[in-house]
Amino acid sequence: MIINGKEMDFETKITISEMLKKLGLAEEKVVAEVNFKIISKEEYKEYVLDQSDKVEIVSFVGGG
């Protein structure tokens, strides 16, 4: 699986929620895109990723 341009290997089946937890990221502070499709936060616990998926995770950063 490619996550933000880096190849990563997880156990066979993993949801977006589980992946974010393993990466130490808070669901409410990121947006996940899988194969160029933005996935709604409501789907994170059910959306199962495949090893061939390309995932982009965008974090929100505050500033002024």
KOLKETOR-417009 format. One record per atom (N, C-alpha, C): residue number from 1; residue in three letters; atom name; y negated, x, z negated. Coordinates in nm, 3 decimals, padded with zeros to 5 digits. Last residue first. Example, Ala and Ser with C-alpha at 12.3 -4.5 7.8 and 13.67 -1.06 7.14 Angstrom:
BEGIN
r nulum->2; drenpa->SER; tiba->N; y->00.225; x->01.285; z->-00.708
r nulum->2; drenpa->SER; tiba->CA; y->00.106; x->01.367; z->-00.714
r nulum->2; drenpa->SER; tiba->C; y->-00.003; x->01.290; z->-00.787
r nulum->1; drenpa->ALA; tiba->N; y->00.569; x->01.319; z->-00.780
r nulum->1; drenpa->ALA; tiba->CA; y->00.450; x->01.230; z->-00.780
r nulum->1; drenpa->ALA; tiba->C; y->00.330; x->01.320; z->-00.780
***
This chain:
BEGIN
r nulum->64; drenpa->GLY; tiba->N; y->-03.153; x->-00.211; z->-01.117
r nulum->64; drenpa->GLY; tiba->CA; y->-03.284; x->-00.272; z->-01.111
r nulum->64; drenpa->GLY; tiba->C; y->-03.379; x->-00.202; z->-01.023
r nulum->63; drenpa->GLY; tiba->N; y->-02.815; x->-00.323; z->-01.170
r nulum->63; drenpa->GLY; tiba->CA; y->-02.920; x->-00.222; z->-01.149
r nulum->63; drenpa->GLY; tiba->C; y->-03.056; x->-00.289; z->-01.140
r nulum->62; drenpa->GLY; tiba->N; y->-02.459; x->-00.349; z->-01.182
r nulum->62; drenpa->GLY; tiba->CA; y->-02.593; x->-00.395; z->-01.213
r nulum->62; drenpa->GLY; tiba->C; y->-02.694; x->-00.284; z->-01.191
r nulum->61; drenpa->VAL; tiba->N; y->-02.206; x->-00.380; z->-00.951
r nulum->61; drenpa->VAL; tiba->CA; y->-02.278; x->-00.285; z->-01.034
r nulum->61; drenpa->VAL; tiba->C; y->-02.418; x->-00.340; z->-01.057
r nulum->60; drenpa->PHE; tiba->N; y->-01.887; x->-00.496; z->-00.879
r nulum->60; drenpa->PHE; tiba->CA; y->-02.028; x->-00.531; z->-00.893
r nulum->60; drenpa->PHE; tiba->C; y->-02.093; x->-00.435; z->-00.990
r nulum->59; drenpa->SER; tiba->N; y->-01.650; x->-00.351; z->-00.658
r nulum->59; drenpa->SER; tiba->CA; y->-01.700; x->-00.375; z->-00.793
r nulum->59; drenpa->SER; tiba->C; y->-01.847; x->-00.410; z->-00.789
r nulum->58; drenpa->VAL; tiba->N; y->-01.398; x->-00.432; z->-00.437
r nulum->58; drenpa->VAL; tiba->CA; y->-01.542; x->-00.407; z->-00.448
r nulum->58; drenpa->VAL; tiba->C; y->-01.585; x->-00.446; z->-00.588
r nulum->57; drenpa->ILE; tiba->N; y->-01.114; x->-00.316; z->-00.291
r nulum->57; drenpa->ILE; tiba->CA; y->-01.166; x->-00.372; z->-00.416
r nulum->57; drenpa->ILE; tiba->C; y->-01.312; x->-00.331; z->-00.427
r nulum->56; drenpa->GLU; tiba->N; y->-00.894; x->-00.378; z->-00.034
r nulum->56; drenpa->GLU; tiba->CA; y->-01.025; x->-00.322; z->-00.068
r nulum->56; drenpa->GLU; tiba->C; y->-01.072; x->-00.393; z->-00.193
r nulum->55; drenpa->VAL; tiba->N; y->-00.575; x->-00.309; z->00.090
r nulum->55; drenpa->VAL; tiba->CA; y->-00.655; x->-00.378; z->-00.012
r nulum->55; drenpa->VAL; tiba->C; y->-00.786; x->-00.303; z->-00.031
r nulum->54; drenpa->LYS; tiba->N; y->-00.332; x->-00.371; z->00.316
r nulum->54; drenpa->LYS; tiba->CA; y->-00.451; x->-00.288; z->00.297
r nulum->54; drenpa->LYS; tiba->C; y->-00.543; x->-00.366; z->00.205
r nulum->53; drenpa->ASP; tiba->N; y->00.027; x->-00.396; z->00.282
r nulum->53; drenpa->ASP; tiba->CA; y->-00.109; x->-00.450; z->00.274
r nulum->53; drenpa->ASP; tiba->C; y->-00.214; x->-00.341; z->00.261
r nulum->52; drenpa->SER; tiba->N; y->00.288; x->-00.314; z->00.269
r nulum->52; drenpa->SER; tiba->CA; y->00.216; x->-00.285; z->00.394
r nulum->52; drenpa->SER; tiba->C; y->00.071; x->-00.333; z->00.392
r nulum->51; drenpa->GLN; tiba->N; y->00.388; x->-00.408; z->00.029
r nulum->51; drenpa->GLN; tiba->CA; y->00.365; x->-00.264; z->00.042
r nulum->51; drenpa->GLN; tiba->C; y->00.287; x->-00.228; z->00.168
r nulum->50; drenpa->ASP; tiba->N; y->00.209; x->-00.706; z->-00.064
r nulum->50; drenpa->ASP; tiba->CA; y->00.319; x->-00.642; z->00.005
r nulum->50; drenpa->ASP; tiba->C; y->00.287; x->-00.494; z->00.021
r nulum->49; drenpa->LEU; tiba->N; y->00.123; x->-00.914; z->-00.345
r nulum->49; drenpa->LEU; tiba->CA; y->00.092; x->-00.811; z->-00.246
r nulum->49; drenpa->LEU; tiba->C; y->00.220; x->-00.752; z->-00.188
r nulum->48; drenpa->VAL; tiba->N; y->00.087; x->-01.250; z->-00.414
r nulum->48; drenpa->VAL; tiba->CA; y->00.177; x->-01.135; z->-00.423
r nulum->48; drenpa->VAL; tiba->C; y->00.147; x->-01.038; z->-00.309
r nulum->47; drenpa->TYR; tiba->N; y->-00.119; x->-01.451; z->-00.588
r nulum->47; drenpa->TYR; tiba->CA; y->-00.113; x->-01.381; z->-00.460
r nulum->47; drenpa->TYR; tiba->C; y->-00.031; x->-01.253; z->-00.476
r nulum->46; drenpa->GLU; tiba->N; y->-00.145; x->-01.551; z->-00.846
r nulum->46; drenpa->GLU; tiba->CA; y->-00.033; x->-01.599; z->-00.764
r nulum->46; drenpa->GLU; tiba->C; y->-00.015; x->-01.520; z->-00.635
r nulum->45; drenpa->LYS; tiba->N; y->-00.369; x->-01.451; z->-00.966
r nulum->45; drenpa->LYS; tiba->CA; y->-00.246; x->-01.452; z->-01.046
r nulum->45; drenpa->LYS; tiba->C; y->-00.123; x->-01.490; z->-00.963
r nulum->44; drenpa->TYR; tiba->N; y->-00.570; x->-01.485; z->-00.765
r nulum->44; drenpa->TYR; tiba->CA; y->-00.530; x->-01.351; z->-00.810
r nulum->44; drenpa->TYR; tiba->C; y->-00.397; x->-01.349; z->-00.883
r nulum->43; drenpa->GLU; tiba->N; y->-00.675; x->-01.730; z->-00.692
r nulum->43; drenpa->GLU; tiba->CA; y->-00.547; x->-01.692; z->-00.634
r nulum->43; drenpa->GLU; tiba->C; y->-00.491; x->-01.561; z->-00.689
r nulum->42; drenpa->GLU; tiba->N; y->-00.923; x->-01.749; z->-00.805
r nulum->42; drenpa->GLU; tiba->CA; y->-00.822; x->-01.846; z->-00.849
r nulum->42; drenpa->GLU; tiba->C; y->-00.683; x->-01.808; z->-00.798
r nulum->41; drenpa->LYS; tiba->N; y->-01.074; x->-01.568; z->-00.659
r nulum->41; drenpa->LYS; tiba->CA; y->-01.029; x->-01.530; z->-00.793
r nulum->41; drenpa->LYS; tiba->C; y->-00.920; x->-01.623; z->-00.846
r nulum->40; drenpa->SER; tiba->N; y->-00.975; x->-01.552; z->-00.314
r nulum->40; drenpa->SER; tiba->CA; y->-01.051; x->-01.616; z->-00.423
r nulum->40; drenpa->SER; tiba->C; y->-00.989; x->-01.577; z->-00.557
r nulum->39; drenpa->ILE; tiba->N; y->-00.993; x->-01.275; z->-00.102
r nulum->39; drenpa->ILE; tiba->CA; y->-00.905; x->-01.362; z->-00.180
r nulum->39; drenpa->ILE; tiba->C; y->-00.984; x->-01.420; z->-00.295
r nulum->38; drenpa->ILE; tiba->N; y->-01.098; x->-01.204; z->00.221
r nulum->38; drenpa->ILE; tiba->CA; y->-01.136; x->-01.212; z->00.079
r nulum->38; drenpa->ILE; tiba->C; y->-01.048; x->-01.315; z->00.010
r nulum->37; drenpa->LYS; tiba->N; y->-00.925; x->-01.011; z->00.450
r nulum->37; drenpa->LYS; tiba->CA; y->-00.949; x->-01.149; z->00.405
r nulum->37; drenpa->LYS; tiba->C; y->-00.982; x->-01.147; z->00.257
r nulum->36; drenpa->PHE; tiba->N; y->-00.840; x->-00.760; z->00.533
r nulum->36; drenpa->PHE; tiba->CA; y->-00.968; x->-00.810; z->00.583
r nulum->36; drenpa->PHE; tiba->C; y->-00.997; x->-00.956; z->00.548
r nulum->35; drenpa->ASN; tiba->N; y->-00.611; x->-00.721; z->00.371
r nulum->35; drenpa->ASN; tiba->CA; y->-00.600; x->-00.728; z->00.517
r nulum->35; drenpa->ASN; tiba->C; y->-00.721; x->-00.799; z->00.578
r nulum->34; drenpa->VAL; tiba->N; y->-00.777; x->-00.851; z->00.105
r nulum->34; drenpa->VAL; tiba->CA; y->-00.644; x->-00.808; z->00.148
r nulum->34; drenpa->VAL; tiba->C; y->-00.635; x->-00.830; z->00.298
r nulum->33; drenpa->GLU; tiba->N; y->-01.016; x->-00.789; z->-00.137
r nulum->33; drenpa->GLU; tiba->CA; y->-00.996; x->-00.824; z->00.004
r nulum->33; drenpa->GLU; tiba->C; y->-00.861; x->-00.767; z->00.045
r nulum->32; drenpa->ALA; tiba->N; y->-01.156; x->-00.889; z->-00.440
r nulum->32; drenpa->ALA; tiba->CA; y->-01.043; x->-00.827; z->-00.371
r nulum->32; drenpa->ALA; tiba->C; y->-01.032; x->-00.881; z->-00.229
r nulum->31; drenpa->VAL; tiba->N; y->-01.423; x->-00.806; z->-00.645
r nulum->31; drenpa->VAL; tiba->CA; y->-01.378; x->-00.894; z->-00.538
r nulum->31; drenpa->VAL; tiba->C; y->-01.266; x->-00.819; z->-00.467
r nulum->30; drenpa->VAL; tiba->N; y->-01.486; x->-00.786; z->-01.002
r nulum->30; drenpa->VAL; tiba->CA; y->-01.451; x->-00.732; z->-00.872
r nulum->30; drenpa->VAL; tiba->C; y->-01.421; x->-00.844; z->-00.772
r nulum->29; drenpa->LYS; tiba->N; y->-01.519; x->-00.889; z->-01.254
r nulum->29; drenpa->LYS; tiba->CA; y->-01.621; x->-00.795; z->-01.207
r nulum->29; drenpa->LYS; tiba->C; y->-01.591; x->-00.736; z->-01.070
r nulum->28; drenpa->GLU; tiba->N; y->-01.307; x->-01.042; z->-01.333
r nulum->28; drenpa->GLU; tiba->CA; y->-01.436; x->-01.109; z->-01.317
r nulum->28; drenpa->GLU; tiba->C; y->-01.544; x->-01.019; z->-01.261
r nulum->27; drenpa->GLU; tiba->N; y->-01.095; x->-00.858; z->-01.364
r nulum->27; drenpa->GLU; tiba->CA; y->-01.096; x->-00.954; z->-01.252
r nulum->27; drenpa->GLU; tiba->C; y->-01.234; x->-01.014; z->-01.226
r nulum->26; drenpa->ALA; tiba->N; y->-01.153; x->-00.522; z->-01.437
r nulum->26; drenpa->ALA; tiba->CA; y->-01.165; x->-00.660; z->-01.485
r nulum->26; drenpa->ALA; tiba->C; y->-01.179; x->-00.755; z->-01.366
r nulum->25; drenpa->LEU; tiba->N; y->-00.921; x->-00.252; z->-01.405
r nulum->25; drenpa->LEU; tiba->CA; y->-01.037; x->-00.325; z->-01.354
r nulum->25; drenpa->LEU; tiba->C; y->-01.036; x->-00.469; z->-01.404
r nulum->24; drenpa->GLY; tiba->N; y->-00.706; x->-00.078; z->-01.433
r nulum->24; drenpa->GLY; tiba->CA; y->-00.808; x->-00.082; z->-01.537
r nulum->24; drenpa->GLY; tiba->C; y->-00.935; x->-00.154; z->-01.494
r nulum->23; drenpa->LEU; tiba->N; y->-00.495; x->-00.085; z->-01.266
r nulum->23; drenpa->LEU; tiba->CA; y->-00.604; x->00.003; z->-01.225
r nulum->23; drenpa->LEU; tiba->C; y->-00.718; x->00.005; z->-01.327
r nulum->22; drenpa->LYS; tiba->N; y->-00.342; x->-00.279; z->-01.387
r nulum->22; drenpa->LYS; tiba->CA; y->-00.289; x->-00.141; z->-01.383
r nulum->22; drenpa->LYS; tiba->C; y->-00.397; x->-00.041; z->-01.345
r nulum->21; drenpa->LYS; tiba->N; y->-00.509; x->-00.499; z->-01.334
r nulum->21; drenpa->LYS; tiba->CA; y->-00.484; x->-00.458; z->-01.472
r nulum->21; drenpa->LYS; tiba->C; y->-00.434; x->-00.313; z->-01.477
r nulum->20; drenpa->LEU; tiba->N; y->-00.489; x->-00.515; z->-01.056
r nulum->20; drenpa->LEU; tiba->CA; y->-00.619; x->-00.486; z->-01.117
r nulum->20; drenpa->LEU; tiba->C; y->-00.602; x->-00.438; z->-01.261
r nulum->19; drenpa->MET; tiba->N; y->-00.215; x->-00.580; z->-01.034
r nulum->19; drenpa->MET; tiba->CA; y->-00.267; x->-00.458; z->-00.975
r nulum->19; drenpa->MET; tiba->C; y->-00.399; x->-00.419; z->-01.040
r nulum->18; drenpa->GLU; tiba->N; y->-00.207; x->-00.833; z->-01.157
r nulum->18; drenpa->GLU; tiba->CA; y->-00.131; x->-00.722; z->-01.215
r nulum->18; drenpa->GLU; tiba->C; y->-00.182; x->-00.588; z->-01.163
r nulum->17; drenpa->SER; tiba->N; y->-00.373; x->-00.979; z->-00.978
r nulum->17; drenpa->SER; tiba->CA; y->-00.407; x->-00.967; z->-01.121
r nulum->17; drenpa->SER; tiba->C; y->-00.337; x->-00.848; z->-01.185
r nulum->16; drenpa->ILE; tiba->N; y->-00.225; x->-00.963; z->-00.741
r nulum->16; drenpa->ILE; tiba->CA; y->-00.356; x->-00.900; z->-00.748
r nulum->16; drenpa->ILE; tiba->C; y->-00.397; x->-00.880; z->-00.893
r nulum->15; drenpa->THR; tiba->N; y->00.121; x->-00.890; z->-00.824
r nulum->15; drenpa->THR; tiba->CA; y->00.011; x->-00.980; z->-00.789
r nulum->15; drenpa->THR; tiba->C; y->-00.120; x->-00.902; z->-00.794
r nulum->14; drenpa->ILE; tiba->N; y->00.397; x->-00.724; z->-00.678
r nulum->14; drenpa->ILE; tiba->CA; y->00.288; x->-00.720; z->-00.776
r nulum->14; drenpa->ILE; tiba->C; y->00.179; x->-00.816; z->-00.729
r nulum->13; drenpa->LYS; tiba->N; y->00.720; x->-00.603; z->-00.621
r nulum->13; drenpa->LYS; tiba->CA; y->00.627; x->-00.715; z->-00.605
r nulum->13; drenpa->LYS; tiba->C; y->00.523; x->-00.711; z->-00.716
r nulum->12; drenpa->THR; tiba->N; y->00.815; x->-00.319; z->-00.668
r nulum->12; drenpa->THR; tiba->CA; y->00.835; x->-00.402; z->-00.549
r nulum->12; drenpa->THR; tiba->C; y->00.732; x->-00.513; z->-00.530
r nulum->11; drenpa->GLU; tiba->N; y->00.562; x->-00.108; z->-00.816
r nulum->11; drenpa->GLU; tiba->CA; y->00.695; x->-00.166; z->-00.810
r nulum->11; drenpa->GLU; tiba->C; y->00.699; x->-00.272; z->-00.701
r nulum->10; drenpa->PHE; tiba->N; y->00.338; x->00.077; z->-00.597
r nulum->10; drenpa->PHE; tiba->CA; y->00.367; x->-00.005; z->-00.716
r nulum->10; drenpa->PHE; tiba->C; y->00.511; x->-00.053; z->-00.705
r nulum->9; drenpa->ASP; tiba->N; y->00.156; x->00.338; z->-00.473
r nulum->9; drenpa->ASP; tiba->CA; y->00.288; x->00.279; z->-00.474
r nulum->9; drenpa->ASP; tiba->C; y->00.309; x->00.207; z->-00.606
r nulum->8; drenpa->MET; tiba->N; y->-00.113; x->00.400; z->-00.249
r nulum->8; drenpa->MET; tiba->CA; y->-00.062; x->00.382; z->-00.385
r nulum->8; drenpa->MET; tiba->C; y->00.071; x->00.311; z->-00.377
r nulum->7; drenpa->GLU; tiba->N; y->-00.346; x->00.577; z->-00.056
r nulum->7; drenpa->GLU; tiba->CA; y->-00.210; x->00.522; z->-00.062
r nulum->7; drenpa->GLU; tiba->C; y->-00.163; x->00.518; z->-00.207
r nulum->6; drenpa->LYS; tiba->N; y->-00.683; x->00.478; z->-00.028
r nulum->6; drenpa->LYS; tiba->CA; y->-00.584; x->00.569; z->-00.087
r nulum->6; drenpa->LYS; tiba->C; y->-00.448; x->00.502; z->-00.093
r nulum->5; drenpa->GLY; tiba->N; y->-00.863; x->00.287; z->00.063
r nulum->5; drenpa->GLY; tiba->CA; y->-00.841; x->00.405; z->00.144
r nulum->5; drenpa->GLY; tiba->C; y->-00.740; x->00.505; z->00.090
r nulum->4; drenpa->ASN; tiba->N; y->-00.841; x->00.082; z->-00.128
r nulum->4; drenpa->ASN; tiba->CA; y->-00.968; x->00.154; z->-00.109
r nulum->4; drenpa->ASN; tiba->C; y->-00.947; x->00.289; z->-00.040
r nulum->3; drenpa->ILE; tiba->N; y->-00.507; x->00.116; z->-00.104
r nulum->3; drenpa->ILE; tiba->CA; y->-00.610; x->00.055; z->-00.188
r nulum->3; drenpa->ILE; tiba->C; y->-00.734; x->00.142; z->-00.180
r nulum->2; drenpa->ILE; tiba->N; y->-00.224; x->00.052; z->00.076
r nulum->2; drenpa->ILE; tiba->CA; y->-00.348; x->00.127; z->00.081
r nulum->2; drenpa->ILE; tiba->C; y->-00.453; x->00.051; z->-00.001
r nulum->1; drenpa->MET; tiba->N; y->00.117; x->00.085; z->00.000
r nulum->1; drenpa->MET; tiba->CA; y->00.000; x->00.000; z->00.000
r nulum->1; drenpa->MET; tiba->C; y->-00.124; x->00.090; z->00.000
***
